[in-house]
């Protein structure tokens, strides 16, 4: 593909050639030669040319549109396209597989010529030859071929064995090697896709500069099929397991943030820790999210660094108690891959709590188990610990006994931070077959073969793991921290959040935000037994979102009243915030749809399809709007085709919205009887 930076910097140029009228095959006073006949007019070409020209221009292409070119003009423009580094060549006309009297049967079997307006597809009109010539150029070139039998241009034998990353010529063709193309249906579909790319990038992730090849080609085929056309798009074959950044379709969503692009290179089970910390945009999100749990960080960070420490520690607590944020902070400080792409997360957390920051550790592996099974986990672990390298020649799948055997002779005891066990595909299986054996295996020197830090909710199925940790006095229950410690952490979290809101940020509002933060923290810790199933940090975070919309208190007394009204459960605070949002029925439907997402999440089209079940007036347009406007509730991933995937930022939200997906009346909570005592 050449130098990617140079390619990206080159101007985007497109050559568009279309022919609708053709000269007679023979003069009026001559007899036609055998095998020669006239060409039917193509009346759809002129309007298509205008639409395509505008569509390419919307993607910032400089378009050279050539209408009704004869053979001399076709040959001239193709020569210019190669010399001036055109990025796209798009042709619409009749296509023919041979020229009478020229070439043998073998040559004609691969030939695909564009018929020019003179009706003579002679020298210089062979698309198959153009593709071969383009592959020797120094820059990538895309051919969009709307001719009968266009698939021949996409299956040039000389290029079939060239690796994807060495190809310079790429083809999207209207139909198969021996099939007809009809009525410009293919170019119409191409124009529609180009227009949608300009509008929304086909929902491509902002971390990708270009819309992925397979995303574009499948979209073109989908539009063709939707019209009832039997044409099948043929394109250059690409190994989609190794996505290439082909520089043909600029992504309007691209942010140009190199950190986001680097983050996509991190293994997904590791990358999820960055997302759960709320740090996809690093400093912007960490500052907003992670505050508190200082004592737990100061306890766990030294343990992660201590090679002589014991083999198992377990962190548990209610949904929203801060398990994932706590483990995410440790991983983002100690995992070398995250440090490579996002060193500023560690710097920020170290500034907050230097004694609670884990040291960089090349033998620290991290697994976020959400919707992952044992095979995926083993693959990631063997890669992170350097046990499965490209030159290892291993052909058999890894097993847990294989993993333990490989860990025993290592010079250093490796560390595993394993979060969201309860969200795995088969949590009990992972616990019984991986975590318990790993925690119990012993090295020849008497040390455990690995040190495990596991995060999970409580539950009967996890009792073997929880009891093992409890028997070793290594079980940390975040719901059992002292009230005053939790209250202080919550107040600090809310104070920092309020200080960033315009209506609370002024010096005059300091007493208001301090009182409000303390009052909310007091309410959320006043009756711990009532709210034990809902983590107070999750409730506080969503209440902070609601405060962006609610009128700011005018004085300290007003702040006390507002703070005393805070809902103390996840359903209560979520219903409060949703009641304040515009299009709340549609928003709830969209969030409820995302609640059913598995793995890295749902693409926009899946969100739209599911949300329509919960609110009939949801369509693709307002789904995109709502997803963008409510990023607070969302985490994003990237599908193999480059499209953005959405999931809720917390499993507790998903659990509730799966049960309550429809709009419901909102009843404001009443202040608790003890709230008149003021903040504690």
ABEGO torsion letter per residue (X at the ends): XEBAAAAAABBBBBBBBBBABBBBABBAABBBBBGBBBBBBBAAAAAAAAAAAAAAAAAGBBBBBBBGBBAAAAAAAAAAAAAAGBABBBBBBBBBABBBGBEBAAAAAABBBBBBAAGBBBBGABAAAAAAAAAABABBBBBBBBBBGAAAAAABAAAAABBAAABABBBBBABBAABBBBGGAAAAAAAAAAAAAAAAGGGBBAABABBBAAAAAAAAAAAAAAAGBABBBBBBBBBAABBBBBBABBBAABAGBAAAAAAAABBAAAAAAAAAAGAAAEAAAAAAABBEGAAAAAAAAAAAABAABBABBBBBEBBGAGAAAAAAAAAAAABAAAAAABAAAAAAAAAABAAABBBBBAABBBBBABGBBAAAAAAAAAAAAGABBAAAGBABBBBAAAAAAAAAABABBBBBBBBGAAABABAAAAAAAAAAAAAABBBAAGBBABBBBBBBBBEAAAAAAAAAAAAAGABBBAAABBAAAAAAAAAAAAAAAAAABAAAABAAAAAAAAAAAAAAAAAAAABAAAAAABBAAAAAAAAAAAAAABBBBABAAAAAAAAAABBABAAAAAAAAAAABBGAAAAAAAAAAAAABBEAEBBAAAAAAAAAAABAABBAAAAAAAAAAAAAABBBBBBAAGBBBBBBABAAAAAAAAABABBBBBBBBBBBAAAAAEBX
